[in-house]
Amino acid sequence: MLCRPVVIALAVAVFGVLAMLIVDHGPWTRLKVQTAEVAHHKTTGDAARAVGAKVTSSAPKSELEPTVPGPKPAEPANPAPP
């Protein structure tokens, strides 16, 4: 007769294999058929333009960054007096 830990290990292994088979071959892994309209518009911008919406990009980020208060990382916090 098998020891209790061996039976538990076999049960866990069988459960794991069955779970992998269900996840890999379940109905949710099938490809979904798309209509021609959905397949034609690949991005949100394309779909918006198709119905006549105006698509604008966001404002560009400024190249100049504000100065950070405090010493720069290369400067010592308390310089030695001369």
C-alpha positions in Angstrom: 0.0 0.0 0.0 1.3 3.5 -0.8 2.2 6.0 1.9 0.0 8.9 2.5 2.5 11.6 1.2 2.8 9.7 -2.1 -1.0 9.6 -2.5 -1.3 13.3 -1.8 1.6 14.1 -4.2 -0.1 12.0 -7.0 -3.4 13.7 -6.4 -1.8 17.2 -6.7 0.0 16.1 -9.8 -3.1 14.8 -11.5 -5.1 17.9 -10.5 -2.3 20.1 -12.0 -2.2 18.2 -15.3 -6.0 18.4 -15.6 -6.0 22.1 -14.8 -3.4 22.8 -17.5 -5.4 20.8 -20.1 -8.6 22.7 -19.2 -6.8 26.1 -19.4 -4.9 25.3 -22.6 -7.8 23.7 -24.5 -10.9 25.4 -23.1 -13.5 27.3 -25.2 -11.9 30.7 -24.3 -8.7 29.9 -26.3 -10.6 29.8 -29.6 -10.2 32.6 -32.1 -13.1 35.0 -32.2 -14.5 35.9 -35.6 -14.7 39.6 -36.2 -16.9 41.5 -38.6 -15.3 43.4 -41.4 -16.0 46.8 -39.7 -14.2 45.7 -36.5 -11.3 44.1 -38.4 -10.9 47.3 -40.5 -10.3 49.6 -37.6 -7.3 48.4 -35.8 -6.9 51.3 -33.3 -9.1 53.6 -31.4 -7.9 56.5 -33.5 -8.9 54.7 -36.7 -12.4 54.0 -35.3 -12.8 57.6 -34.1 -11.8 59.0 -37.5 -14.2 56.6 -39.3 -17.2 58.2 -37.5 -16.0 61.7 -38.1 -14.3 62.5 -34.7 -11.3 64.8 -34.6 -8.3 63.1 -33.1 -5.6 65.4 -31.7 -2.5 64.5 -29.8 -1.8 65.7 -26.3 0.4 68.8 -25.7 4.1 68.0 -26.1 6.1 67.8 -22.9 8.4 70.8 -22.3 12.0 70.2 -23.0 13.0 72.4 -20.1 12.6 70.9 -16.7 12.1 73.2 -13.7 15.0 73.6 -11.3 14.8 71.3 -8.3 15.3 73.1 -5.0 18.3 72.0 -3.0 21.9 71.1 -4.0 22.6 69.2 -7.2 23.6 65.6 -6.7 27.2 66.3 -7.6 27.5 69.2 -5.0 28.0 68.4 -1.4 25.2 69.4 1.0 27.6 71.3 3.3 30.7 72.4 1.5 33.9 72.7 3.6 34.7 76.3 4.6 37.9 77.6 2.9 
